[in-house]
Amino acid sequence: MLHINELTYRIDGRLILDAASAVIPSRHKVGLVGRNGAGKSTLLRLILGDAVPETGSVAVPRRARIGTVAQEAPSGEASLLDTVLVADRERAALIEEAAGATDPHRIAEIQTRLVDIDAHAAPARAAQILAGLGFTLDEINGPCSALSGGWRMRVALAAALFATPDVLLLDEPSNYLDLEGVIWLKSYIRFYPATVVIVSHDRDLLNEVAGSILHLERGKLALYQGNYDSFERQRREQQALTAKLRKKQEETRRHMEAFVERFRYKASKARQAQSRLKALAKLEPIAAIVEDRVHPFRFPDPAKPLNPPLIRFEGVSAAYDGNPPVLTRLNLRIDDDDRIALLGANGNGKSTFAKLITGKLAPAAGRIHRHTRLGVGYFAQHQLDELEGSATPYDSMRRLMPEASEAERRARLGFHGFGSALADTPADSLSGGEKARLLFALAAFHGPHLLVLDEPTNHLDVDAREALVHALNEFAGAVVLISHDRHLIETCADRLWIAGERTIKPYDGDLDSYAELVLQRARLERQARAAPALRSAEATARSDRPSRVNPGQLRRRIADAESTMNALRDKISVLDRALEDPSIYRQEPRKAADFAQLRNRLAADLEAVEELWLELQTTIDALDTARDG
């Protein structure tokens, strides 16, 4: 159980936490929410012990381990797999000690502990986590230095998950994941065997993994049971009740004040008037509800609609500097009323496609037909880092409106939520959300016919994301979205395109079916590591799903799986008996280590085959039920 006791903390004199308290039960999945700047990341630092509060404390059970994602992305020549394995400090320390140990008793203790923590199955588990986060087998065995910053942060996330701390703190983990990675992460966190506190503005992520919501507002913490939608509903009801009570109290106060004014100098009523004066003095005022309202996003409509299509791709390929094509065989069109979400794992060409649309990249082959008067507004995540640090929003508006007066420029900035203070603030001093708002204003300045938004929500809190949803739904032009935010996609897009296998194609399913497709791929990758006797049969069966399922074939595969499981259990049993003999550690420590490694490899194979058996059995049960029905 995690106890947050009366925490008070200030930054540069500003009160961030004001005697904040909360209790998080063990093994709960808790979403920590609040407006940008409320102090969520600060609270995580206090829990970790990286910051010291003015007053109060954080208490966790004795020996409980607290873990989080490293702030610095891993680098160097170590492989991704080795980088993740090192995160389990106990395992790494035991293996290092075992390499130089000579005392038979200590060797026995080390090997026993390694078996207890399933240490030799750790490489398979680490590889599964890395694969779930989108890494290929070659990348898993390759160096961290070969990856970009965003992908190295995925390695840091994999290391935090692999270490399996008793309290896992995650601060916006989806910011460096694609939709496929987020889908996998949600599935992983749901079954994580310990406490998780996750800071996220991803509404869908919080709805699927959080069993309670910890709300940080004006320095105070409040814990709500249920997911994010439940939290919002409870909070609205609470606010409505507070407003009703406040109104009733104000009516009571006015009535009492009127009575006092009328009768305070009348002898027969003086005592009653004095009594009401005392009651008024003791009447605790109910605080008014003060909401920090998000300024709306605004995307001006195109001045003049264009006849469809806006863009048509005919046999288009895209490549960089003579390298092999990133995208091929693009035969697509975008019309004036399209709302398209582009799905697919990172590295499949989504951002390249955005550059083709915006004209920032010329096609290597084929033709792109554009409407002659087409205007395109483009927002990309990397543009936040490309803003000139010393330039203010007013400087940016002055470049776009060279002939306008200062009042006209400031009015335009105010239209987009930049008051006088923010308008004259250098970009380096703007928050991530404020920078994103500025880029939206610049991208939509000329009233484009088509908006291309590449990960637009990473620096927006939940309320700001909702404001973006409203703005996009009110926009009269076409929209192409590249995003891992499922809520944004579901509320703004009516067509799905998938990037994969070096091309982009329309997808007929919805996000639910796509999520199942992603998780199914992950299951297939795990099954590919099953025992050799089943690996080729499973790959063949899954490579081309038949239109009719053969029950007899399924039962034969179930029997094969059961036979393989029994064989693996027999081998593990033999190894367990050998490892139970203390003499093996004294007389043949190397053999003991080899036996322990083999035992855990077989255990990993057994787990994979058992998972396959369960899926096959579920399928045959469903067929039997359908036949009996």
N, C-alpha and C positions, 0 to 999 in steps of 0.2 A: 504494500500500500504506500502511495506517495502522498506525503503531507506537506502542504504549503501553508506556513504559519505566519500570519501577520507581516507579510513582506512589505517593506517600504524601500523605495529606490528612486534616486534622482539622477538625471543626466543634464549637466550644465545648468543646474538649478531648477530644471523642469521636473515636476513630480510625475514619474512614470507609473509606479506602483504605490498605492496608498493603503497600508495595512491589509494587503490582499491575502485571502485565505481560501484554500480548497483542499478537498480530500479526493484522491483518485484511487479507486480500489485496484487490487492486483489483477493483472491479465485483462484490464479494460482497454478498449480502443477509444481514445478521446481526441476529438478535433478541437484545437485551440484556435479561436476566431476572434476577430476584432478589426477595426479600421486600420489602414496603413498608418504607422507611427504610434499605435496604441501601446506598444511595448511587448509584443509577442516574442520576438527573437530575444529580447532582453530577459524575459522570464525563462526561456530555455537556457540561457547562459547562467542564470542564477541557479537553476536546477542542477546544471552540470558542475557548478562550483567555479566557473570561469569569471564570475563577478561576485562581489561581496555586498550584501544588502546593508542599508543603514540600520534597520531593525528587522527582526523576524528570522525565520530559518526554514530550511527544506530538510525533511526527514524521509529516509527510505529504510527498508528493512536491512538489518546487518548483513554484510557480505553481498548485498545486491549490487549488480554492475549496471552503471548507466552508460549508454552509448549514443553516439550521433554520427552524422556524416562529417568527415574531416572538411574543414573550410578550404584547405588547399588541395587542389587536384593532384593525385599522384603522378609522378613522372619517372624518368630514368629508364634503364634497359631491362629491368625485371619484367617478366611476363605478367599479363593481367591475372592469370591464375595464381602465381606466386604472390602477387600484391594482395590479393584477397585472402589467401591462406594465412598470411602474416597477421591479419586482423584478429585471429583467434590466438591471443597471446599465450594462453596456457598451453595449447597444443604446440605452438612454435617453441616455447621454452622447454617443454618435455622432450621434443624431438632433438633439439640442440643438446640437451643434457644427456640423452640416450647415446648420442654419437660418441661421447667421451667417457661415459660411465664405466667403471671397472668393478664396483662392488656388486656382487650378485644379488644381494637383497634389494639394493636401490634399483638395479635393472628390473627386477621383478615388480617393484612398486611402480616404476615408470610405465612398463608395458601393461600392467593391470589398469592403470589410470587411463592410458591411451585407448585401451579397449572399452573402458567405461564411457568415455566421451566420444566413442565412435570416430576416433581421430583419423583412421586410415580410409574411412569413407568420405573424409572431408573434401578431397579434390573433386569427387563426383558432385557433391553438394554445391561447392563453389562454382563449378562449371555450369550447373543447372541455373544458379542465380544469374550468372553472367549471360547465359543464353536467353533467359527470360527478359533481361534488360536490353536484348537486341544484338549481342555480340556473336559473331560467327566463330567456328572452331579455330580458324586460322588467327583471328584476332585474339581469342582467349589465350593462345599459346604465343602470341606476339608481344612486343614491348609496349609499355605505356607511352613511351616517347613518340610512337607512331600515330597517336590519336590527337584529335583537337581537344580544346579545353572542355567543351560540353560533354564529349564522350569520356574524358578522364574523370569528370564528376560522376558519371554513371558508375565507373569503377569504384569511386569512393562510396557511393551508395551501396554497391554490391558488397563491399567490405563491411559496412555497418550492418547490413542484413545478415551476412555470414557469421559475424561475431555473436549474434543472438544474445544481446544484453538483456538483463531483467527489466530494464526500463529503456525503451528505444525512443529517442527524440528525433523527429524529422521536420525540417524547416523547408517548406515548399519543395518537396522532392520531385514533383511533376514538372518543375520549370525546365529541367534539362532532359525530359523524356518526350518521346512522341506518343501518339495515342495508343499505339501497340504496347509500348513500355508501361504506360499508365494502366492499361487493362490488366497486364500481368501483375503490376505492383498491387493493384486492388485485391486481386485474388490471393497474393502472397500475404498481405497484411491481415486479411480476414482470418487466416489460419495461423498467424504468428503466435507462438506459445507463451507470450509474456505481455507486459504493459506497453502500449504505444501511445505517445502524445505527438500528434501531427498538426503542424501549422500549414494550412492550405486555404487558398481562395477558390479551389476547384470544388464547386458545389456537388458535382456528381461523385467525386472521390469521397467527400465527407458523407454523402448519403449512403454510400455502399459499404464503407468500412467503419464508420464511427458509431459506437453504441451510446455515446453521450457527447455533449458539446460544452467546452469550457469557454465562456465568453469573457473577454477582457474589455472593459469599458470604463473610461475615466478613473483608472487606477484600481478598480475593483474586479474581483473574479466571481462569476456565478456559474454553477454547473447545472446543465439541463439534461435530463434523460432523453434519449432518442437521437436520431440522426439530424442532419442540418434542416431539413424541411420541418421536422417536429420542433426543433429549436425556434425556427422563425414563427411558427404558429403559436407556440407557448409565449414567445416574447410579445407578439402582437396582442394576444389576449391579456397579458400582464399590463401592457401599456394602456390598453383600453380600460382596464379596471382601475389603473392608477389615475387616468384622466377623469373617470367617473367619480372616484372618491375625492379627487381634488375639487371638482365642480361642486359636489355635495358639501364639502368642507367650507368652501367659499360662501355658499348660500347660508350655511349655519353661522359663519362668522358675521356676515352682513346682518342677519336677523338679531344676533346677540348685541352687536354694536348699536343697532337701531333701538333695541330695548334699553340699553344703558343710557344712550343720549336722551331718550324720552323720559326716563324715570329716575336718573341718578340723583336729582335734586328734590324728588318728592319723598316725603318722610315715610309714607306707607310702603313705598317700593324701594327705598334706599338699600335695604339689606339684600334684596334680590338682585339689584343692580350691581352691588359690590361682589356678590357671588358670581355673577356673569363676567365681571372684570377679571376675577381670579381664573375662571375657566378659560377666558380668552388668552390670558398669559400662558396657561399651560397647554394650549392647543398647538401641537406640533404641526407646522405647515408641511403639506405633502409637496415634495419637489415637483416642479413642472418638468414635463418630458422635453428634453432638449436633444434634438436629432441633428447630427452632422449630415446635412443633405448633400448628395453628390450632384455637382453641376452636370447637366445633360451633355452628352456628346452630340455634335451636330454635323451631318454630312449634307451640304447643299445639293439639291437635286440638279441634274443636268439642265442646262438652259434650253436645249432642244433635243427631244428624243431622236434616236437613229433607227433606221430600218434594220431588222436582223438579217444576217448574223453580224455581231460586232467583230468577231474574229473567227476564222476558219483555218484549221490545220489540215494540210494534205500531204501525207507521207513524210512528216517532219521528223528529223533526227537532230539531236543536240550533243555537242562535244566541246571540250575545252582544249585549245592549243594543240590540235592534232592528236589528242589522246583518243582511246576507244570511246564510242558514243555512250553517253549517260542515258539518253532516251532515244528510242527508235519507233517507227511505225505509228506516229501520232496522227490519227484521223478524227478530229474533234471539232466542235463548234460551240461558241458561247453566244447566246442571244441576249437581248436587251433586258429581259426579266429573269435571267438565270440566277439562282442562288446555289452555288456549287461548293461542296466541302471536298477537299482533296485529302484522301487517306493514304496510309502506307508508311512503313517504317522509315526512319531517318536513313539517308543514303540511297534512297530509291528515286531521287530526281525531282522531288516536289518543289524545292527552291529553284532548281534549274528551270522547271516549267514556268514558275512565276517570272523568271527573267526573260523567257521567251515571250510571254504575254506582254510584258512591259517594254519590250524592245531593247533590254539591256544585254541580250545575247542573241546573236544572229543564228538562224538554223544552219546546221552543217549539211543538211539535205532536205529536199521537199520545199513546200511553199507555205507561207503564212499570209492569208488574205485579211487585211484590216480595213475597217470602214475608214474612209479618208478623213473624217472629222472626229475620229475616236479620241476621247480623252480618258487616260488611265491614272488612277491614284494608287500609289504603292506604299505599303507599310511593311517593313521588315524588322525583325528583332535586332539585328546587328546595327541598324541605323541609330539606336540609342547611344551606342559607343562612338558613333561618328559625328555626333553633334559637337560643334566648336565650343570648347569648355567655357570660354570667356564671353561668348555671344549670348544675349538675352532673347527671350521671345519677341521683344519689340524689335531687336535687330533683324530677326528672321522675317518679321512682317514688313519691315521697311524695305527689305530686298524684294519682296513680292508686290509691294504697293509703292513704287518709287515716286509716283506722281501725287499720291494722296497726302492729306494733311495729317499731322500728328493725332488729332482728335479722331479722324477716320480709322487710322491704324489701331488706336487704343480701343475704339468701339468694336473693331473686328476681333481683337484679342479678348475683350470682355464677352463677346458672343460665344467664344470657345472656353470660357471659364478662367481667363487670366486677368485678374484685377490688377490694380496699379502696382501692388507689391510684387506679385509674381511676374508681371510683364517686364520688370526691370531686374529680375534675378538671373545671374549667370547660369548657364546650363549645368555647370558642375555642381551648383548648389540646389538644383531641382531634384525632387525625388524621382524614383523610377516611374511612378504613375503620372507625375507631372510631365516628364519627358515624353512618355507615350501620348499623353493628351496633346502636346505640342506637335508631335509627328502626325497625329490624326488630322490636326488643323491644317498642317502644311500639305499633306497628301490630298485632302479634299478641297483645297483652296479654290480651284478653278471649276468646281462642280463637275467631277468626272462622270463619264458614262459607265465606267467599270472600276470597282474597288478591288484590289488584290491585297489581302491581309495575311501576312506570314507570321504566325504566333503572336497575335495582337494582345493577348490577355496576361502575359507572364508577370507584368508589374501592376496589375489592377486587382483591387480587392473585390469581394463578392458584390458589393453594391455598385462599384464602378463597372464590373462585368455586366450586371443587369442593365445599367444605363447604356452600355455598348449594344446589348441585344436590342433595346428599344430603338436606338438610333439606326441600326442596320435594317430593322424591319420597317422603319419609316422612310428609308432611302429609296428613291425611285429608280436607281440604276441597277446594274448587275453586280454581283459579289462573288469573288472566289476566295474561300477561306482555307487556310492551312493552319490547323489548330489541334491541340491535344485536349481542349476543353469540350467535353461531350455535351454539356448543357448549351454552350454557344452553338455547336453544330446542330443539335436537335431543334433549337428554337429559331435558327436563322437559315438553315440550308434545306432545300427540297430535292437536291440531287447529290449523289455520292459518286466520286470517281476514285479509283484505286491506282496508286503508283506501285509497280512491281514488275519484275522480269524485264526491266529496261523499257517499259512502256507505261501508258496511262489509259485505262479503260473505264467506261461507266460500270457501276455496280448496282444491281437490281435490288439487293436486300436493304435492310435498315441497319441501324447501329447495333441493335441487339444481336442480329445474325452475324454481323462483322466481328463483334466481340467474341462470340462463340467460335468463329473461325480462327481468331488469333489464339485463343486458349487451346483450341484443338491442335493447332500447329505446335504449341509448346508441349502438349501431351505426346505428340508424335515424336518430337525430338527426344523426350525422355525415354520413350519406348525404343528408340533406335539404339539406346545403350543397354538394352536388355540382353539376356543370355544369347550366345551365338545360335543356339538351336532354334530360337524364335525370331531372331532379327530379320533374316531374309524373308521369312513367311509374312511377317507383319508389314514389311516394306512393300511387298508385292500386293498384299490385300488392300493396303491403304493408298497405293499409287493411283488406282483408278476405281473409285467407289462404284460398285455394281448397282444396277437399277433394281435388282432383286437380291435379297439376302438369302443365302443358302443355309438353312438351319443345321443340316448335316455337317457342312464345312465348319460352321461355328462350333459345334460340339466337338469336332475333331481337334480344333485349335484349343478349345478349353481343356481337353484331355492332354494335349501336348504341354500346355502351360502347367497343369497339375503335375505331370510327370517331371518337368523341369524343376518346379518348386520343391518336389520331394527330393530330387537328386541334390539340389543346392542345400537343402536343410541337412541332409546326411553328411555332406562335406563339411558344413559349418559345425555340426555336432562333433565330428572327428577332430577338427581343429580346436574346438572348445575343450575337449578332454585333454588334448596335448598341452594346451596353455594353462590348464588347471594344475599341472605338475610343476612344483617349484624348482625341481632339478634342472629343467630345461633352461631356465634363466641363468643358472649358475654354470652349467656345463656347456651349453650352446646358445649364448645370448643372441648371436646373429640369426640362428634358426628361429628363435622365439620371435624376433622382430619380423622375419619373413612370414612366419605363420600368422602373426597378427595382421600384417598388411593383406595377406591373401584372404583371411577371414573377413575383413571389412570390404574387400572388393566383392567377395561372394555375397555378402549381406546387401551391398548396393544392387547387385544383379537380381537378388531375390526380391528386393523392394520393387524394382522395375517390372519383373514378371508378375508379381502379385497385383500391381496396378493394371497391367494388361488383362490378367485373369478377371479382375473385377469389372472392367469395361465390357469384356466379352460376355460375362455372366449376366450383366445388366441388360445387354442387347438380347440375349436368348430369353431372359425372363419376360422382356417386353413383347417379344414375338409370341411366346406361349400365352401371355395374357390376351393379346389381340386375337389369337386363334380361338381361345376358349370363349372370348366375348362374342 
